[in-house]
Amino acid sequence: MDAGMLALLGKTTALMEHLGFLWVVQTGMELNLWAELERDGSIDDLMALHPGWDKILLDHWLEQAYCQDLLIKNNGYFRVTKLGKAINKYRNSGLEALYKELVSHWGIEFAELPQLITNQKEKLAFGSDMEEELISKASLASEPFVWPFLRSKCQREKWQKVLDLGCGEGLYLNKLACEFPLLHGVGLEMNPVVASRAQERAKETGGRIHILCEDILSLRNLHDRKQQENELLADAERLLDESGTFDLCLLNNSIYYFTPEQRIQLLESIKGLLTPGGQVGILTAVRKGEPIRVFRTHVPQNLMSFFLACHQGFQGLPTEQEILTLLQQTGYTDVNISVMPLGTSHYFFAKCSHECSEMSR
């Protein structure tokens, strides 16, 4: 067998192993098996709990989970390993949504690549489950390393008024409000279902965080809106109507939802809402044109970029240089880039000068 064929077979078997891991983890979460196997249990114990299940398939699942080092086996009894415990521990922190997105959407939609590349089929559209559940919840998976960074930066910068555009579940606004008692914030989320969940979460802050169900690109219209719909909306829109109000505007995992032209419009609008010296913070995975060959740390985000590009209105993830150029074009200064752990995301922070904020009003 020649070297090329051997390498190809090696890649193929590795792919099968990774797919097996993906399916085993997601199925275990959906069936709550990771929780049930935190104590010793045999296949007969599990069948007694679930008499309607297929025993042969359950046996295969247990075998695969054991082979993937997610379960340990002793005399016919299974129990989760530390890795298996972590799955159950972090499933509600975005992990379950991320795996469901990968299983239910990535594989199925990538299967249509031949038709998409040859223009035999129109670009895809996100389903309601992606827009209302998976996108916002899967983004929470980055919270364990993004939040410590954001908290530390807030301690240094002493932000007191924060605007979060595309706030999703409102996680970071709420955490900032809980950590810093003088901090107030407004979040915009365009999906009504997600915005409703964020509004419920915001109630824990005692009125210091307000969530509006609005498109981010409606910022200019919000400035001109005169009629208030209710007291909560009035408070939030009052802050938005006050030029030079916010110390910080966050754009977390959202910049790639906009065309290059829309990004410029958005960054220009934000300047009018920032105090002199106020900052914009852009969190995004970035596409790398030249992957690192040793650890291949940029393969996941390049694949994410590929997935996004299969959909209507998306061109994939931006490169680091594209974000730097965007900030320069729109008049932001003192750009600082922080690479998050694992290298999957970059946080770009840039300042709005007094001249910039004056010109945008």
C-alpha positions as CSV (number, residue, x, y, z in Angstrom):
1,M,0.0,0.0,0.0
2,D,1.5,3.4,-1.0
3,A,1.9,6.2,1.5
4,G,-0.9,8.3,0.1
5,M,-3.5,5.5,0.5
6,L,-2.3,4.7,4.0
7,A,-2.6,8.4,5.0
8,L,-6.1,8.6,3.5
9,L,-7.2,5.5,5.4
10,G,-5.8,7.0,8.6
11,K,-7.7,10.2,8.0
12,T,-10.9,8.3,7.3
13,T,-10.7,6.1,10.4
14,A,-9.9,9.3,12.5
15,L,-13.0,10.9,11.0
16,M,-15.1,7.9,12.0
17,E,-13.9,8.1,15.6
18,H,-14.7,11.9,15.8
19,L,-18.2,11.3,14.3
20,G,-18.7,8.5,16.8
21,F,-17.7,10.8,19.7
22,L,-20.1,13.5,18.4
23,W,-23.1,11.1,18.1
24,V,-22.4,9.4,21.4
25,V,-22.2,12.6,23.4
26,Q,-25.2,14.2,21.9
27,T,-27.4,11.1,22.2
28,G,-26.3,10.7,25.9
29,M,-27.3,14.3,26.6
30,E,-30.7,14.0,24.9
31,L,-31.5,10.7,26.7
32,N,-30.0,12.0,30.0
33,L,-27.6,9.0,30.2
34,W,-24.7,11.0,31.5
35,A,-26.7,11.9,34.6
36,E,-28.0,8.3,35.1
37,L,-24.5,6.8,34.8
38,E,-22.9,9.0,37.4
39,R,-23.7,5.9,39.6
40,D,-22.9,2.3,38.5
41,G,-25.4,0.8,36.2
42,S,-25.6,-2.2,33.9
43,I,-27.5,-2.5,30.7
44,D,-30.2,-4.4,32.5
45,D,-30.5,-1.6,35.0
46,L,-31.0,0.9,32.2
47,M,-33.5,-1.3,30.5
48,A,-35.5,-1.6,33.7
49,L,-35.7,2.2,33.8
50,H,-36.5,2.4,30.1
51,P,-38.3,-0.8,29.1
52,G,-39.4,0.6,25.7
53,W,-35.8,1.2,24.5
54,D,-34.0,-0.9,22.0
55,K,-31.5,-3.0,24.0
56,I,-29.2,-3.8,21.0
57,L,-28.8,-0.1,20.2
58,L,-28.3,0.8,23.9
59,D,-25.6,-1.9,24.1
60,H,-23.8,-0.4,21.1
61,W,-24.1,3.1,22.7
62,L,-22.5,1.8,25.9
63,E,-19.7,0.1,24.0
64,Q,-18.9,3.3,22.0
65,A,-19.0,5.5,25.1
66,Y,-16.6,3.1,26.7
67,C,-14.3,3.0,23.7
68,Q,-14.3,6.8,23.7
69,D,-13.2,6.9,27.3
70,L,-16.5,8.5,28.4
71,L,-17.4,5.4,30.5
72,I,-15.5,3.0,32.6
73,K,-16.6,-0.7,32.8
74,N,-16.3,-3.1,35.7
75,N,-18.0,-6.5,35.8
76,G,-20.7,-5.4,33.4
77,Y,-21.4,-2.2,35.2
78,F,-20.8,1.2,33.7
79,R,-20.0,4.6,35.2
80,V,-19.0,8.0,33.7
81,T,-15.4,9.0,33.6
82,K,-14.2,12.6,34.5
83,L,-14.8,13.5,30.9
84,G,-18.3,12.0,31.0
85,K,-19.0,14.0,34.2
86,A,-17.9,17.2,32.5
87,I,-20.4,16.6,29.7
88,N,-23.3,16.5,32.2
89,K,-21.9,19.4,34.3
90,Y,-21.5,21.8,31.4
91,R,-24.4,20.7,29.2
92,N,-26.5,23.7,30.2
93,S,-23.7,26.1,29.6
94,G,-24.1,25.9,25.9
95,L,-22.6,22.5,25.4
96,E,-25.8,20.7,24.6
97,A,-26.9,23.3,22.1
98,L,-23.5,23.2,20.4
99,Y,-23.6,19.4,20.0
100,K,-27.2,19.5,18.7
101,E,-26.2,22.2,16.2
102,L,-23.3,20.0,15.0
103,V,-25.4,16.8,14.7
104,S,-28.7,18.3,13.4
105,H,-27.4,20.9,11.1
106,W,-23.7,20.8,10.1
107,G,-23.6,17.3,8.7
108,I,-26.9,17.6,6.9
109,E,-26.2,21.0,5.4
110,F,-22.6,20.2,4.4
111,A,-24.1,17.2,2.5
112,E,-25.6,19.8,0.1
113,L,-22.2,21.4,-0.7
114,P,-22.0,20.0,-4.3
115,Q,-25.3,21.6,-5.2
116,L,-24.4,24.8,-3.4
117,I,-21.0,25.2,-4.9
118,T,-22.3,24.6,-8.4
119,N,-25.3,27.0,-7.9
120,Q,-27.8,24.2,-8.5
121,K,-29.4,25.2,-5.2
122,E,-29.9,28.5,-3.4
123,K,-28.0,29.3,-0.3
124,L,-29.5,27.8,2.9
125,A,-31.6,29.6,5.5
126,F,-31.4,28.9,9.3
127,G,-34.4,27.1,10.7
128,S,-36.4,28.4,13.7
129,D,-34.6,26.0,16.1
130,M,-31.2,27.5,15.1
131,E,-32.4,31.1,15.4
132,E,-34.5,30.7,18.5
133,E,-32.5,28.2,20.5
134,L,-29.2,26.9,19.3
135,I,-27.3,30.0,18.1
136,S,-27.8,31.9,21.4
137,K,-27.4,28.9,23.7
138,A,-24.4,27.5,21.9
139,S,-22.6,30.8,22.3
140,L,-22.7,30.3,26.1
141,A,-20.1,27.6,25.7
142,S,-17.4,30.3,25.5
143,E,-18.5,31.9,28.8
144,P,-15.9,30.0,31.0
145,F,-13.0,31.8,29.4
146,V,-14.7,35.0,28.0
147,W,-16.3,36.0,31.3
148,P,-13.1,36.1,33.5
149,F,-11.5,38.3,30.8
150,L,-14.5,40.6,30.6
151,R,-14.8,40.9,34.4
152,S,-11.1,41.8,34.7
153,K,-11.3,44.4,32.0
154,C,-14.3,46.0,33.6
155,Q,-12.4,46.2,36.9
156,R,-9.6,48.1,35.2
157,E,-11.7,50.3,32.9
158,K,-14.5,51.0,35.5
159,W,-17.4,50.8,33.0
160,Q,-20.7,52.0,34.4
161,K,-23.0,52.0,31.3
162,V,-22.8,49.1,28.8
163,L,-24.7,48.6,25.6
164,D,-24.7,45.0,24.3
165,L,-25.8,44.7,20.6
166,G,-27.0,41.2,19.8
167,C,-27.1,40.3,23.5
168,G,-28.7,36.9,23.0
169,E,-29.7,35.5,26.4
170,G,-28.2,38.6,28.1
171,L,-25.6,36.5,30.0
172,Y,-22.8,39.0,30.1
173,L,-24.9,42.0,30.9
174,N,-26.4,40.2,33.8
175,K,-23.1,39.0,35.1
176,L,-21.6,42.4,34.8
177,A,-24.5,43.9,36.7
178,C,-24.2,41.3,39.5
179,E,-20.5,41.8,39.8
180,F,-20.5,45.6,39.6
181,P,-23.4,47.3,41.6
182,L,-23.1,50.7,39.9
183,L,-23.2,49.3,36.4
184,H,-26.3,49.8,34.2
185,G,-26.9,48.3,30.7
186,V,-29.1,48.0,27.6
187,G,-29.2,44.9,25.4
188,L,-30.6,44.6,21.9
189,E,-31.7,41.2,20.6
190,M,-33.7,40.9,17.4
191,N,-35.2,37.4,17.9
192,P,-38.4,37.8,20.0
193,V,-38.1,34.3,21.6
194,V,-34.5,34.9,22.6
195,A,-35.2,38.5,23.7
196,S,-38.0,37.2,25.9
197,R,-35.6,34.9,27.7
198,A,-33.1,37.7,28.1
199,Q,-35.8,40.0,29.6
200,E,-36.7,37.3,32.2
201,R,-33.0,37.0,33.1
202,A,-32.7,40.7,33.4
203,K,-35.3,40.9,36.1
204,E,-32.7,39.5,38.5
205,T,-30.8,42.8,38.3
206,G,-33.4,45.0,39.9
207,G,-34.0,47.2,36.9
208,R,-30.4,47.9,36.1
209,I,-30.5,45.9,32.8
210,H,-33.0,46.6,30.1
211,I,-33.5,44.3,27.0
212,L,-35.1,45.6,23.8
213,C,-36.3,43.3,21.0
214,E,-34.8,45.3,18.1
215,D,-32.6,44.8,15.1
216,I,-29.1,46.1,15.8
217,L,-29.2,48.1,12.5
218,S,-32.2,50.0,13.9
219,L,-29.9,52.1,16.1
220,R,-30.4,55.3,14.1
221,N,-34.2,54.8,14.1
222,L,-34.2,54.3,17.9
223,H,-32.5,57.7,18.3
224,D,-35.5,59.3,16.6
225,R,-38.3,57.3,18.2
226,K,-40.6,59.6,20.2
227,Q,-43.5,57.3,21.3
228,Q,-42.7,55.1,24.3
229,E,-44.4,51.7,24.5
230,N,-44.0,51.2,28.2
231,E,-41.9,52.3,31.2
232,L,-39.2,49.7,30.7
233,L,-38.8,50.6,27.1
234,A,-38.8,54.3,27.9
235,D,-35.9,53.8,30.3
236,A,-33.8,51.9,27.8
237,E,-34.6,54.2,24.9
238,R,-33.8,57.2,27.0
239,L,-30.3,55.9,27.4
240,L,-30.1,55.2,23.7
241,D,-31.4,58.7,22.9
242,E,-28.7,60.3,25.0
243,S,-25.6,60.8,22.8
244,G,-22.4,59.9,24.5
245,T,-24.1,57.7,27.1
246,F,-22.2,54.4,27.1
247,D,-18.7,53.6,28.3
248,L,-18.7,50.3,26.3
249,C,-20.6,48.7,23.4
250,L,-20.3,45.0,23.1
251,L,-20.6,43.1,19.8
252,N,-20.2,39.5,20.9
253,N,-20.3,36.8,18.3
254,S,-22.4,38.9,15.9
255,I,-20.1,40.9,13.6
256,Y,-20.2,38.1,11.0
257,Y,-24.0,38.4,10.6
258,F,-23.5,41.6,8.7
259,T,-22.2,42.5,5.3
260,P,-19.0,44.7,5.1
261,E,-21.2,47.7,4.3
262,Q,-23.5,47.0,7.2
263,R,-20.5,46.7,9.5
264,I,-19.4,50.2,8.6
265,Q,-22.9,51.5,9.2
266,L,-23.1,49.8,12.6
267,L,-19.7,51.0,13.8
268,E,-20.5,54.5,12.7
269,S,-23.8,54.4,14.6
270,I,-22.1,53.1,17.7
271,K,-19.8,56.1,17.9
272,G,-22.6,58.5,18.6
273,L,-23.6,56.4,21.7
274,L,-20.2,56.2,23.3
275,T,-18.6,58.7,25.7
276,P,-15.3,60.3,24.6
277,G,-12.8,57.5,25.1
278,G,-15.6,54.9,25.2
279,Q,-14.9,51.5,23.8
280,V,-16.3,49.0,21.4
281,G,-15.6,45.4,22.1
282,I,-15.9,42.9,19.2
283,L,-15.7,39.2,20.1
284,T,-15.5,36.9,17.1
285,A,-13.9,33.8,15.8
286,V,-11.6,34.7,13.0
287,R,-10.8,32.9,9.8
288,K,-7.1,32.0,9.2
289,G,-5.9,31.9,5.6
290,E,-2.8,29.9,6.6
291,P,-3.6,27.2,9.2
292,I,-1.0,26.4,11.9
293,R,0.3,23.0,10.9
294,V,1.5,21.8,14.3
295,F,-1.7,21.7,16.3
296,R,-4.1,22.9,13.6
297,T,-5.8,25.1,16.2
298,H,-7.7,27.1,13.6
299,V,-9.4,24.3,11.8
300,P,-12.6,24.6,13.9
301,Q,-13.2,28.3,13.2
302,N,-12.4,27.8,9.5
303,L,-15.0,25.1,9.4
304,M,-17.4,27.3,11.1
305,S,-16.7,30.0,8.5
306,F,-17.4,27.4,5.8
307,F,-20.7,26.5,7.4
308,L,-21.8,30.1,7.7
309,A,-20.9,30.8,4.1
310,C,-23.4,28.1,3.0
311,H,-26.2,30.3,4.3
312,Q,-28.0,33.3,2.8
313,G,-26.4,36.7,3.6
314,F,-23.2,35.2,5.0
315,Q,-19.7,35.4,3.7
316,G,-18.1,33.4,6.5
317,L,-16.0,34.6,9.4
318,P,-13.9,37.8,9.1
319,T,-10.1,37.7,9.2
320,E,-8.2,39.6,11.9
321,Q,-7.0,42.1,9.3
322,E,-10.6,42.7,8.1
323,I,-11.6,43.7,11.7
324,L,-8.6,45.9,12.1
325,T,-9.4,47.6,8.7
326,L,-13.0,48.1,9.8
327,L,-12.1,49.8,13.0
328,Q,-9.6,52.0,11.2
329,Q,-12.1,53.0,8.5
330,T,-14.7,54.0,11.1
331,G,-12.3,56.1,13.1
332,Y,-11.6,54.0,16.2
333,T,-8.2,54.1,17.8
334,D,-6.0,52.3,20.3
335,V,-7.0,48.9,19.0
336,N,-6.1,46.0,21.4
337,I,-6.4,42.3,20.4
338,S,-6.7,39.6,23.0
339,V,-6.7,36.0,21.9
340,M,-9.0,33.8,24.0
341,P,-7.9,30.4,25.3
342,L,-7.6,27.7,22.6
343,G,-7.2,30.4,20.1
344,T,-10.8,30.0,18.8
345,S,-11.9,33.6,19.4
346,H,-10.4,37.1,19.4
347,Y,-11.6,40.1,21.4
348,F,-10.9,43.4,19.7
349,F,-11.2,46.5,21.8
350,A,-10.9,50.0,20.4
351,K,-11.6,53.5,21.6
352,C,-13.8,56.2,20.3
353,S,-12.1,59.6,20.4
354,H,-13.9,62.8,21.4
355,E,-13.7,64.0,17.8
356,C,-15.2,60.7,16.5
357,S,-18.1,60.9,18.9
358,E,-18.8,64.6,18.1
359,M,-18.8,64.0,14.3
360,S,-21.2,61.1,14.5
361,R,-23.9,63.0,16.4
